[in-house]
Amino acid sequence: MKTLSHWIGGKPVEGTSGNFGPVYNPATGAQEKQVPFASVDEVDTAVATAKEAFRTWGTSSLAKRTAVLFKYRELVDAHREEIARLITAEHGKVHSDALGEVARGLEIVELACGISEKLKGELSTQVSTRVDVSSIRQSLGVVAGITPFNFPAMVPMWMFPIAIACGNTFVLKPSEKVPSAAFKLAELAAEAGLPDGVLNIVNGDKTAVDRILAHPDIAAVSFVGSTPIAKYIHTTGTANGKRVQALGGAKNHMLVLPDADLELAADSAINAAYGSAGERCMAISVVVAVGDTADPLIEKIKERAAALTIGPGDDPASEMGPLITKVHRDKVASYVTGAAAQGATVALDGTGFTVEGHEDGHWIGVSLLDNVTPEMDCYRDEIFGPVLSVVRVETYDEAIALMNNSPWGNGTAIFTRDGGAARRFQLEVEAGMVGVNVPIPVPVGYHSFGGWKDSLFGDHHIYGNDGVHFYTRGKVVTTRWPDPSDGGINLGFPSNS
């Protein structure tokens, strides 16, 4: 069995704790690798290495940083097929979906290549006699990222390219379920000329996470994951004096009005609910059907679902792969059976699905639940699997009240031909990312990604301008070059004159 490594100081470092975690191939259910879990001492070594590297990287020129990032962008682009294969082997998503993930990560690398524009300061001259005031932004030092299993390349690339472009050094703790893609990204960064110690990877579990949150030399922590862990990360990190952005879970609603193009709405519901087997924080998990739209929409979704091909992610014919673990597969299935017991109508039941020749894989088919109500577990909980619920309402006002009553506010969508209704929706809905006839409204790289309510803890969204501000801090400089006639004692409050 292959044993993976940490990445510290620009090279692979074997784990010394003696603790390892399994890395499975979800399509076969077989453990193919093991990943070392870092001890407190190993985390401390990575942080000390990053702190030492910051002494020179933090004062390096913008020209040097962007030259490395441009080369890095070329290398990631050249190796996107290899990175996608690593993602598929450990996560299970189909190859085309993995390629899309790498492409979205590259958007942020490209944004980081233009960091010179993002770090421009401001200058006000002659605010008082011979006095100028300027504002600048400077790096924080050592920062860290803790990333989830569902996007093992994209989410790390949402974090460290911006952080290092701003002059910080970085310690990444990827998901222990899918560590290889992040390791490859670090190898390519070294090949691009990133100095040793600027980007480090420590694999691990709660021991590594807690040390990152407590370490006095880490200035900021970025996190993407479930809401309970996001709350813990934010509470613990801020209690230790750190800047924290913690993106949590979601229960994304898709509102379908009676005037909507139901063919487009059905296609979008399929894509957004079942893509990547529903293991996306921006997946649509609830369709809110207004008036008499539910019956025809459900029939169209069922027709499309019946034609989906589910199989190993490395099979070009597959449109949806397995779930990440058997435990998660069983948990997702329990929501389907539980919904039936609580009064929902199971329009499609994917819990008995398997793939011939891969019977030990973590398989589940697509499920569609009708007549769902807010009291049911399938509505209240984030399922994170290919289960789509349909809630029937009579009016737009009833729909918006239902959606805004959700504790989450990550992403949402409306499907309509009515521009007035769409405009009203985007202003009234309580969510951080809104799609109008767009089912997964993930912003492009030069905007910022983040939700509201229990989907985000902290003041900053991720990447875009918010990312630059998160990884830097402001400083204001007031300058006067005095004239020989200036001087004298004046204990009064300074005035601008």
C-alpha positions in Angstrom: 0.0 0.0 0.0 1.3 3.4 -0.9 2.1 5.7 2.0 1.8 9.4 1.3 3.9 12.3 2.8 3.7 15.8 4.2 5.3 18.7 2.2 7.5 20.9 4.3 10.3 23.2 3.2 9.9 22.4 -0.5 10.2 18.6 -0.3 8.3 15.5 0.8 8.6 14.7 4.5 7.6 11.3 5.9 5.2 11.3 8.8 6.7 10.4 12.2 3.7 10.3 14.4 2.9 6.7 13.6 -0.7 7.5 13.0 -2.2 7.1 9.6 -5.6 7.4 7.9 -7.0 5.3 5.0 -7.4 6.7 1.5 -10.0 4.8 -0.5 -11.0 4.4 -4.1 -14.7 5.1 -3.8 -15.5 3.3 -7.0 -14.1 0.0 -5.7 -14.3 0.5 -1.9 -10.7 -0.6 -1.6 -8.1 1.2 0.5 -5.2 2.0 -1.9 -3.2 4.5 0.1 -2.6 5.7 3.7 -1.8 9.2 4.7 0.2 10.2 7.8 -1.5 12.2 10.5 0.7 15.0 11.7 1.6 15.4 15.4 1.8 18.7 17.1 5.5 18.7 16.6 5.1 18.2 12.9 2.7 21.1 12.6 5.1 23.2 14.6 7.9 22.3 12.2 5.8 23.3 9.2 4.9 26.6 10.8 8.5 27.3 11.8 9.5 26.6 8.2 6.9 29.0 6.9 7.8 31.7 9.4 11.5 31.5 8.3 10.5 31.7 4.7 8.3 34.7 5.4 11.4 36.7 6.3 12.4 36.9 2.6 9.1 36.2 0.8 7.2 38.8 2.7 9.7 41.5 1.5 10.1 40.1 -2.0 9.0 42.3 -4.9 5.6 42.1 -6.6 7.5 41.4 -9.8 9.1 38.3 -8.3 5.9 37.0 -6.9 3.9 37.4 -10.1 6.7 35.8 -12.2 6.4 32.7 -10.0 2.6 32.7 -10.2 2.6 33.1 -14.0 4.9 30.1 -14.3 2.7 28.2 -11.8 -0.4 28.9 -13.8 1.3 27.4 -16.9 2.3 24.3 -15.0 -1.1 23.6 -13.4 -2.7 24.1 -16.8 -0.2 21.6 -18.4 -0.9 19.1 -15.7 -4.7 19.5 -15.4 -5.3 16.0 -16.7 -3.0 14.4 -14.1 -4.5 16.5 -11.3 -8.1 15.5 -12.4 -7.1 11.8 -12.4 -5.8 12.2 -8.8 -9.1 13.8 -7.8 -11.2 11.1 -9.4 -9.2 8.3 -7.9 -9.7 9.5 -4.3 -13.0 11.5 -4.5 -14.8 9.5 -7.1 -16.2 12.3 -9.2 -16.2 11.9 -12.9 -13.2 13.0 -14.9 -15.0 15.9 -16.7 -16.2 17.2 -13.3 -12.6 17.0 -11.9 -11.3 18.9 -14.9 -13.9 21.6 -14.3 -12.7 21.9 -10.7 -9.1 22.4 -11.8 -10.3 25.1 -14.3 -12.2 27.0 -11.6 -9.1 26.8 -9.4 -7.0 28.2 -12.2 -9.3 31.3 -12.3 -8.0 32.2 -8.9 -4.4 31.6 -9.8 -4.9 34.0 -12.7 -6.4 36.5 -10.3 -3.3 36.2 -8.1 -1.1 36.8 -11.2 -2.6 40.3 -11.2 -2.0 41.0 -7.5 -0.1 44.2 -8.3 -3.4 45.8 -9.3 -5.1 44.5 -6.2 -2.5 45.8 -3.8 -2.4 49.3 -5.0 -2.7 51.8 -2.2 -4.2 55.3 -2.0 -2.6 58.8 -1.6 -4.2 62.1 -0.6 -1.9 65.0 -1.0 -2.0 68.3 0.9 -4.5 67.1 3.5 -2.9 69.8 5.6 -0.1 72.2 4.9 2.7 70.1 3.4 1.1 67.0 4.8 0.2 63.9 2.7 -1.6 60.7 3.8 -1.3 57.3 2.1 -2.8 54.0 2.8 -1.1 50.6 2.1 -1.8 47.0 2.6 0.8 44.6 3.9 1.0 40.8 4.4 0.1 39.1 7.7 2.9 36.5 8.0 2.1 32.8 8.3 -1.5 31.9 7.3 -3.2 28.5 7.1 -6.0 26.8 5.2 -8.1 23.8 6.2 -9.9 22.4 3.1 -12.7 19.9 2.5 -12.9 16.6 0.6 -15.3 17.6 -2.1 -13.0 20.0 -4.0 -9.4 18.8 -3.2 -7.8 21.0 -5.8 -10.2 24.0 -6.3 -10.7 25.0 -2.7 -6.9 25.0 -1.8 -6.4 27.1 -5.0 -9.1 29.5 -3.7 -6.7 30.2 -0.7 -3.0 29.8 -1.1 -2.4 31.6 -4.5 -4.0 34.8 -3.2 -2.3 34.5 0.2 1.2 34.0 -1.2 0.7 36.6 -3.9 0.0 39.1 -1.0 3.4 38.1 0.5 2.3 35.6 3.1 3.6 32.0 3.6 1.1 29.2 3.8 0.4 26.0 5.8 -2.3 23.8 4.2 -4.2 21.0 5.9 -6.1 19.2 3.2 -8.8 16.7 3.8 -7.3 13.4 4.8 -9.7 11.6 2.5 -8.3 13.2 -0.7 -4.7 14.4 -0.1 -2.9 13.7 -3.4 -4.2 16.6 -5.5 -3.0 19.2 -3.0 0.4 17.5 -2.8 0.7 17.7 -6.6 -0.2 21.4 -6.5 2.7 21.9 -4.0 5.1 20.0 -6.2 4.2 22.2 -9.2 4.6 25.3 -7.1 8.2 24.3 -6.3 8.8 23.6 -9.9 7.5 27.1 -10.7 10.2 28.6 -8.5 8.2 29.2 -5.3 10.9 29.4 -2.6 11.1 26.5 -0.1 8.8 27.0 2.9 6.4 29.4 1.3 3.8 26.6 0.8 3.7 23.7 3.2 1.3 20.8 3.6 0.5 18.9 6.8 -1.9 16.0 6.6 -3.9 15.1 9.6 -7.0 15.0 11.8 -8.3 17.0 14.7 -4.8 17.1 16.3 -3.4 19.0 13.4 -6.4 21.3 13.1 -6.4 22.2 16.8 -2.7 23.0 16.7 -3.2 25.2 13.7 -6.0 27.1 15.5 -3.8 27.5 18.6 -0.4 28.2 17.1 0.8 31.7 18.1 2.7 32.2 14.8 -0.3 31.6 12.5 -2.1 35.0 11.9 -5.1 33.8 9.9 -7.0 30.7 9.1 -9.3 29.9 6.1 -11.7 27.1 6.3 -14.4 25.4 4.1 -16.5 22.6 5.5 -19.7 21.8 7.4 -21.5 24.3 9.6 -20.7 22.7 13.0 -17.0 22.5 12.2 -17.0 26.1 10.7 -18.5 27.3 14.0 -15.8 25.5 15.9 -13.0 26.8 13.7 -14.3 30.4 14.0 -14.8 30.3 17.7 -11.5 28.6 18.5 -9.4 30.6 16.0 -10.7 34.0 17.1 -10.3 33.0 20.7 -6.7 32.5 19.9 -6.4 36.0 18.3 -6.6 34.9 14.7 -8.4 36.3 11.7 -10.8 33.6 10.6 -13.0 33.1 7.5 -15.0 29.9 7.9 -17.4 28.8 5.2 -20.0 26.4 6.4 -22.8 24.2 5.0 -25.8 24.9 2.9 -29.3 24.0 2.0 -29.7 25.7 -1.4 -33.2 26.4 -2.7 -34.2 26.8 -6.3 -37.5 28.7 -6.8 -39.5 27.8 -9.9 -42.3 30.3 -10.8 -45.2 29.3 -13.0 -43.9 31.3 -16.0 -40.5 29.6 -15.9 -39.1 27.5 -18.9 -39.7 24.1 -17.3 -37.4 22.4 -19.8 -34.5 24.6 -18.6 -35.6 24.3 -15.0 -35.6 20.5 -15.2 -32.2 20.4 -16.8 -30.8 22.8 -14.2 -32.3 20.8 -11.3 -30.7 17.6 -12.5 -27.3 19.2 -13.1 -27.3 21.2 -9.8 -28.7 18.4 -7.6 -26.9 15.3 -8.9 -23.7 16.7 -10.3 -20.7 15.3 -8.3 -23.2 13.1 -6.6 -24.6 16.1 -4.7 -21.3 16.5 -2.8 -21.2 20.3 -3.4 -21.9 23.1 -1.0 -23.5 24.9 -3.9 -25.7 21.9 -4.9 -29.4 22.6 -5.2 -31.1 20.3 -2.7 -34.6 21.9 -2.6 -36.8 22.9 -5.4 -39.6 25.2 -4.3 -42.4 24.9 -6.9 -45.0 27.7 -7.0 -48.6 27.0 -8.0 -49.1 24.2 -10.5 -45.5 23.8 -11.6 -44.6 20.9 -9.4 -46.3 18.0 -11.3 -45.0 18.8 -14.8 -41.5 19.7 -13.4 -41.3 16.5 -11.4 -42.2 14.4 -14.5 -39.5 16.2 -16.5 -36.9 15.6 -13.7 -37.8 11.9 -13.6 -37.4 11.5 -17.3 -34.0 13.0 -17.2 -32.9 11.1 -14.1 -33.8 7.8 -15.7 -31.3 8.5 -18.5 -28.3 9.3 -16.2 -25.3 7.0 -16.3 -23.7 6.3 -12.9 -20.4 4.5 -12.8 -16.7 4.8 -12.0 -15.4 8.3 -12.5 -12.6 7.2 -14.8 -15.2 5.7 -17.2 -15.9 8.3 -20.0 -19.5 7.2 -20.1 -20.2 8.0 -16.5 -22.1 11.1 -15.6 -22.1 10.6 -11.8 -19.7 8.7 -9.6 -19.9 7.2 -6.1 -20.0 8.9 -2.7 -16.8 9.5 -0.8 -17.2 6.7 1.9 -19.5 3.9 2.7 -20.4 5.6 6.0 -21.5 8.7 4.1 -23.3 6.6 1.5 -25.4 4.9 4.3 -26.2 8.2 5.9 -27.4 9.7 2.6 -29.6 6.6 2.0 -31.1 7.0 5.5 -32.6 10.4 4.6 -34.5 8.8 1.7 -36.0 6.0 3.9 -36.6 8.5 6.7 -38.4 10.9 4.4 -40.9 8.2 3.4 -41.5 7.4 7.1 -42.1 11.1 7.8 -44.7 11.5 5.0 -42.8 12.5 1.9 -43.5 10.9 -1.4 -40.4 9.0 -2.8 -40.7 9.8 -6.5 -37.3 8.3 -7.2 -35.4 5.9 -4.9 -31.7 5.5 -5.6 -30.8 3.7 -2.4 -30.6 0.2 -3.9 -28.3 1.2 -6.8 -25.1 -0.7 -7.4 -22.6 -1.0 -10.3 -21.9 -4.5 -11.7 -18.3 -5.5 -11.2 -17.9 -2.7 -8.5 -20.3 -3.9 -5.9 -18.1 -2.8 -3.0 -18.0 0.8 -4.2 -19.8 3.5 -2.4 -22.8 3.6 -4.8 -26.1 5.3 -4.5 -28.5 6.3 -7.3 -30.4 9.6 -7.6 -33.4 10.2 -5.3 -36.3 12.6 -5.7 -38.6 13.4 -2.8 -42.0 15.1 -3.3 -44.4 16.7 -0.8 -41.6 17.6 1.5 -42.3 19.9 4.4 -39.9 22.0 6.6 -40.4 19.7 9.6 -38.8 16.7 7.9 -35.2 15.7 8.4 -34.6 15.6 4.7 -35.4 19.3 4.6 -33.8 20.5 7.8 -30.4 18.7 7.4 -27.6 19.1 4.8 -27.7 15.7 3.2 -24.7 16.2 0.8 -25.7 13.6 -1.6 -27.9 13.1 -4.7 -31.2 13.7 -3.0 -33.5 16.4 -4.3 -36.5 17.5 -2.3 -39.6 19.3 -3.8 -41.6 21.7 -1.6 -44.9 22.9 -3.0 -46.2 26.4 -2.2 -49.0 28.5 -3.6 -47.4 32.0 -3.9 -44.1 33.8 -4.3 -44.5 35.3 -0.9 -44.9 31.9 0.7 -41.8 30.7 -1.1 -39.5 33.6 -0.1 -40.7 33.3 3.5 -39.8 29.6 3.5 -36.4 30.2 2.0 -35.5 33.1 4.3 -36.5 31.0 7.3 -33.7 28.6 6.6 -30.7 28.9 8.9 -28.4 28.7 5.9 -27.8 31.3 3.2 -25.2 30.1 0.9 -26.6 30.0 -2.6 -30.0 30.2 -4.2 -31.7 30.5 -7.6 -34.9 31.6 -9.3 -36.2 30.4 -12.6 -38.6 32.8 -14.3 -39.2 34.9 -17.4 -40.4 37.8 -15.3 -37.6 40.4 -14.9 -39.6 42.2 -12.1 -39.9 39.0 -10.1 -36.2 38.2 -10.6 -35.2 41.7 -9.5 -37.4 41.5 -6.4 -36.0 38.0 -5.6 -32.4 39.0 -5.7 -33.0 41.9 -3.3 -35.3 40.0 -0.9 -33.7 36.6 -0.6 -31.3 36.1 2.3 -28.3 34.4 0.7 -24.8 35.4 -0.3 -24.9 34.1 -3.9 -28.0 34.4 -6.2 -28.7 32.9 -9.6 -31.3 34.1 -12.1 -32.0 31.1 -14.4 -28.5 29.9 -13.2 -28.7 26.9 -10.9 -25.2 27.1 -9.3 -24.3 30.7 -9.0 -20.6 30.3 -8.1 -19.0 33.8 -8.8 -16.2 34.2 -11.2 -12.8 34.7 -9.6 -12.8 38.5 -9.6 -15.9 38.5 -7.4 -16.0 36.9 -4.0 -17.6 33.6 -2.9 -19.5 33.3 0.4 -22.8 32.9 2.0 -24.9 34.5 4.8 -26.2 33.2 8.2 -24.9 29.8 9.1 -23.1 29.4 5.8 -20.3 31.9 6.8 -18.5 32.7 10.0 -16.3 35.7 9.8 -16.3 39.1 8.0 -14.7 38.1 4.7 -15.8 36.0 1.8 -13.2 34.0 0.0 -11.1 35.0 -3.1 -11.8 38.2 -5.1 -11.3 41.5 -3.3 -12.5 39.9 0.0 -9.7 37.4 -0.3 -7.0 40.1 -0.8 -8.3 42.0 2.2 -8.4 38.9 4.3 -4.8 38.1 3.7 -3.5 41.7 4.2 -3.9 44.4 6.8 -4.2 48.1 6.3 -1.7 50.8 7.3 -2.1 54.6 7.0 1.0 56.8 6.8 0.8 60.5 7.5 3.9 62.4 6.1 5.2 65.9 6.5 8.4 67.3 5.2 8.7 70.4 7.3 9.7 73.9 6.2 12.4 75.6 8.2 9.8 77.9 9.6 7.8 75.0 11.1 8.0 74.1 14.7 7.0 75.4 18.1 5.1 73.9 21.0 1.3 73.4 20.7 -0.5 71.0 23.0 -3.8 71.5 21.4 -5.6 68.8 19.3 -4.0 68.7 15.8 -6.1 70.4 13.1 -5.9 70.3 9.3 -5.0 73.7 8.0 
